[in-house]
């Protein structure tokens, strides 16, 4: 496993990591989570991502219980969570980054995880109704209190992130150090273009999600939606509608022979492509079984094989289906 600094911070994340969205609490219980986390940890993974809203808080409970069952030394791994959506419908408890919500939210997450602190804490979405300065102060105070070690954002625009960083810089507060954007062969513009100036000016690090574009890039949906897959879950029908487009399915099919020639699966190729970007600190992968984790980890062996000619072939197969201009 390769370990990369999270932007210009001192912390290092494994180049591949484990995310819990969809799987934990929907497809995975404590037993299955513990088995998958152990497989990942043994392969060198040191970062496990979560969020308060995943499965209504159950994902945090499952991950926390699974890690405790494994008895891993706390200092040897990183855990994250994210705040914004909330678990209740009150006016100050839902879809907000106000100070009250953030301070109450981190305490709730720590109770569910059964931990004293999280390593990374994200603002899960931007909040147009709360001044960014209020959010920055609250997140800085959480870090100062020791309940989180670093803070950052998820799915914020480049301008929103820049504003938060500059406010923290002016006020001598704890600055954000990372952003968690979607990044895959179909979703590239924000990471490759919009954030370009932030990497060197603010030291931005990335923990990217959905390297397989909800599984489409694995090729497993070529013949339809398999039972038990995330796109078969009724509550994620909205995800299916945006993922199962003819153009994306055709692009995934064109990737298959490229992967085969490299002695890899389409999923490993898609993950390795993300990890090849030096701006990406970690690629978050999802799996419901230890066997899937083991297969995903093999993507690291593929990164060195993605030379300029292979990257050009990948671009030719997918660029018309991505959000980058032709």
C-alpha positions in Angstrom: 0.0 0.0 0.0 1.1 3.5 -0.8 0.6 6.3 1.8 0.0 9.9 0.7 0.0 13.2 2.6 -3.5 14.7 2.9 -2.8 17.8 1.0 -0.1 19.8 2.8 -1.1 18.5 6.2 1.1 16.1 8.1 -1.4 13.2 8.2 -1.0 10.4 5.7 -3.8 8.3 4.2 -3.6 5.0 2.4 -4.0 5.5 -1.4 -7.1 3.3 -1.2 -9.6 3.5 1.6 -13.0 2.2 2.6 -16.3 4.1 2.5 -19.5 3.1 4.1 -22.1 4.9 2.1 -25.0 2.6 0.9 -23.4 -0.6 2.3 -23.2 -0.1 6.1 -26.7 -0.4 7.6 -28.3 -1.3 4.2 -26.2 -4.3 2.9 -23.7 -4.9 5.7 -24.1 -5.8 9.4 -21.4 -5.8 12.1 -20.1 -9.2 11.3 -19.7 -8.5 7.6 -18.3 -5.0 8.3 -15.7 -6.5 10.7 -14.6 -9.0 8.1 -14.3 -6.4 5.3 -12.5 -3.9 7.5 -10.0 -6.6 8.7 -9.2 -7.5 5.1 -8.7 -3.9 4.2 -6.6 -3.2 7.3 -4.4 -6.2 6.6 -3.9 -4.9 3.1 -2.6 -1.6 4.5 -5.7 0.5 4.4 -5.7 3.0 7.3 -8.7 5.3 6.4 -12.4 4.4 6.9 -15.0 7.0 5.9 -18.5 7.5 7.3 -21.2 10.2 7.8 -23.9 10.8 10.3 -26.7 10.5 7.7 -25.6 7.1 6.3 -28.4 4.7 7.1 -29.8 7.2 9.6 -26.8 6.9 11.9 -26.6 3.1 11.8 -23.5 3.2 9.5 -21.5 4.9 12.3 -22.8 2.5 14.9 -21.8 -0.5 12.8 -18.4 0.8 11.9 -17.6 1.8 15.4 -18.7 -1.6 16.8 -16.8 -3.5 14.1 -13.6 -1.6 14.7 -13.9 -2.2 18.5 -14.5 -5.9 17.9 -11.3 -6.1 15.8 -9.3 -4.5 18.7 -7.2 -2.5 16.3 -4.9 0.1 17.9 -6.7 3.5 17.5 -3.6 5.3 16.5 -3.1 3.0 13.5 -6.1 4.0 11.5 -8.1 7.1 10.6 -11.9 7.5 10.8 -14.0 10.3 9.3 -17.5 11.5 9.5 -19.6 14.2 7.9 -22.2 16.7 9.1 -25.0 18.6 7.3 -28.1 16.6 6.6 -28.9 15.8 10.2 -31.1 13.0 11.7 -34.1 15.1 12.7 -36.4 17.6 11.0 -36.1 20.6 13.3 -35.3 24.0 11.7 -31.8 24.0 13.3 -31.2 20.2 12.9 -31.6 19.6 9.1 -29.5 20.6 6.1 -27.5 23.2 8.0 -24.0 24.0 9.1 -24.9 26.4 11.8 -22.8 26.3 15.0 -25.5 24.6 17.1 -25.9 21.8 14.6 -22.2 21.2 14.1 -21.3 21.1 17.8 -24.3 18.8 18.6 -23.6 16.8 15.5 -20.0 15.9 16.3 -21.1 14.8 19.8 -23.8 12.5 18.3 -21.4 11.0 15.8 -18.8 10.3 18.5 -21.5 8.5 20.6 -22.5 6.3 17.7 -18.9 5.5 16.8 -18.1 5.0 20.5 -14.9 7.0 20.0 -13.3 10.0 21.7 -12.5 11.7 18.4 -12.6 11.4 14.6 -9.5 12.1 12.6 -11.3 13.9 9.7 -14.5 15.9 9.9 -16.3 17.1 6.8 -19.0 19.6 6.1 -21.1 17.3 4.0 -22.5 20.0 1.7 -22.4 23.8 1.5 -25.0 25.7 3.4 -26.3 28.8 1.6 -28.2 29.9 4.7 -25.3 30.0 7.2 -22.5 32.5 6.8 -19.3 30.6 5.9 -17.5 32.4 8.8 -19.9 30.9 11.3 -19.2 27.4 10.0 -15.4 28.0 9.9 -15.4 29.2 13.6 -17.4 26.2 14.7 -15.3 23.7 12.8 -12.1 25.3 14.1 -13.5 25.1 17.6 -14.3 21.4 17.2 -10.7 20.8 16.1 -9.4 22.9 19.0 -11.4 20.8 21.4 -9.8 17.6 20.2 -13.0 16.0 18.9 -11.6 16.1 15.4 -8.0 16.3 14.2 -8.6 17.9 10.8 -11.6 19.4 9.0 -12.7 19.9 5.5 -15.6 20.0 3.1 -17.5 17.6 0.8 -19.0 18.6 -2.6 -18.2 22.3 -2.1 -17.3 24.5 -5.0 -13.8 25.8 -5.5 -15.0 29.3 -4.6 -16.8 28.2 -1.4 -13.7 26.3 -0.3 -11.4 29.2 -1.1 -13.6 31.5 1.0 -13.5 29.2 4.0 -9.8 28.8 3.8 -9.2 32.6 3.5 -11.5 33.3 6.5 -9.6 30.8 8.6 -6.3 32.3 7.4 -7.4 35.9 8.3 -8.8 34.9 11.7 -5.9 32.6 12.6 -8.3 29.7 12.9 -7.8 26.0 12.0 -8.0 25.9 8.2 -9.8 23.3 6.1 -7.2 20.9 4.7 -9.3 18.5 2.5 -12.3 18.2 0.2 -14.3 15.1 -0.6 -15.6 15.3 -4.2 -16.9 12.6 -6.5 -14.2 11.7 -9.0 -14.3 9.0 -11.7 -14.0 8.7 -15.4 -17.4 10.3 -15.8 -17.0 13.1 -13.2 -13.7 14.9 -13.7 -14.2 18.7 -14.1 -14.1 19.8 -10.5 -11.0 17.8 -9.5 -9.1 18.4 -12.7 -10.1 22.0 -13.6 -12.1 23.8 -11.0 -9.8 23.0 -8.0 -6.6 23.4 -10.0 -5.5 26.7 -8.3 -6.3 25.4 -4.8 -3.8 22.6 -4.7 -0.8 24.8 -4.5 -2.3 28.0 -2.9 -4.3 26.3 -0.1 -2.6 22.9 0.1 -5.9 21.2 -0.7 -6.0 17.4 -0.3 -8.7 15.1 -1.8 -10.5 12.0 -0.4 -12.5 11.1 -3.5 -15.6 8.9 -3.7 -17.4 6.8 -6.3 -14.4 5.7 -8.4 -16.7 3.1 -10.1 -19.5 5.6 -10.8 -22.0 3.6 -8.6 -20.7 0.4 -10.1 -21.2 1.3 -13.8 -17.5 1.4 -14.5 -17.1 -2.2 -13.2 -19.1 -3.4 -16.1 -21.4 -5.4 -13.9 -24.5 -3.6 -15.2 -23.9 -4.4 -18.8 -26.6 -7.1 -18.7 -29.0 -5.3 -16.3 -29.0 -4.7 -12.6 -27.9 -7.7 -10.5 -29.9 -8.5 -7.3 -28.3 -7.2 -4.2 -26.3 -4.5 -6.0 -26.6 -0.9 -4.7 -28.6 0.1 -7.8 -31.1 -2.6 -7.0 -32.0 -0.9 -3.7 -35.4 0.9 -3.9 -34.2 3.9 -1.8 -31.5 4.6 -4.4 -33.7 4.7 -7.4 -32.5 8.3 -8.0 -28.9 7.0 -8.2 -29.9 4.5 -10.8 -31.5 7.1 -13.0 -28.3 9.1 -13.2 -26.0 6.2 -13.6 -27.6 3.8 -16.0 -27.4 5.9 -19.1 -26.7 4.4 -22.6 -23.7 6.6 -23.1 -22.1 5.5 -19.7 -22.9 1.8 -20.3 -21.3 2.0 -23.7 -18.2 3.7 -22.3 -17.9 1.0 -19.6 -18.0 -1.6 -22.3 -15.2 0.0 -24.3 -13.0 -0.1 -21.2 -13.3 -3.8 -20.7 -10.8 -4.8 -23.4 -8.3 -2.2 -22.1 -8.5 -3.7 -18.7 -8.2 -7.3 -20.0 -5.1 -6.4 -22.0 -3.5 -5.2 -18.7 -4.6 -8.4 -16.9 -7.1 -6.6 -14.7 -10.8 -6.2 -14.2 -12.7 -3.1 -15.3 -13.2 -2.1 -11.7 -9.5 -2.3 -10.9 -8.8 -0.2 -14.0 -11.2 2.5 -12.9 -9.9 2.6 -9.3 -6.3 2.7 -10.5 -7.1 5.6 -12.9 -8.3 7.6 -10.0 -5.3 6.7 -7.8 -2.9 7.7 -10.6 -3.8 11.4 -10.1 -1.2 12.8 -7.8 -3.7 15.3 -6.4 -5.8 12.5 -5.0 -4.8 11.6 -1.4 -7.0 8.6 -1.2 -9.6 6.8 -3.4 -12.5 5.6 -1.3 -13.8 2.2 -2.4 -17.0 0.4 -1.3 -17.5 -3.3 -0.7 -20.0 -5.6 1.0 -17.7 -8.6 1.2 -14.1 -9.3 2.0 -13.5 -10.8 -1.4 -14.5 -7.5 -3.0 -12.1 -5.6 -0.8 -9.3 -7.9 -1.8 -10.1 -7.5 -5.5 -10.2 -3.7 -5.2 -6.8 -3.6 -3.4 -5.2 -5.1 -6.5 -5.8 -1.9 -8.3 -2.7 -0.5 -6.7 -0.6 -3.0 -8.7 -2.1 -1.5 -11.8 -1.3 2.2 -11.3 2.3 1.9 -12.6 1.0 0.3 -15.8 -1.1 3.3 -16.7 1.4 5.0 -19.0 0.6 7.8 -21.4 -0.6 5.4 -24.2 -3.0 3.6 -21.8 -4.3 6.8 -20.4 -4.9 8.0 -24.0 -6.9 4.9 -24.7 -8.9 5.3 -21.6 -9.7 8.9 -22.5 -10.7 7.9 -26.0 -13.1 5.3 -24.5 -14.8 7.7 -22.0 -14.2 11.4 -22.7 -17.5 11.7 -24.6 -19.3 10.5 -21.5 -17.5 12.7 -19.0 -18.3 16.2 -17.8 -15.1 17.5 -19.4 -15.5 19.4 -22.7 -14.4 17.5 -25.8 
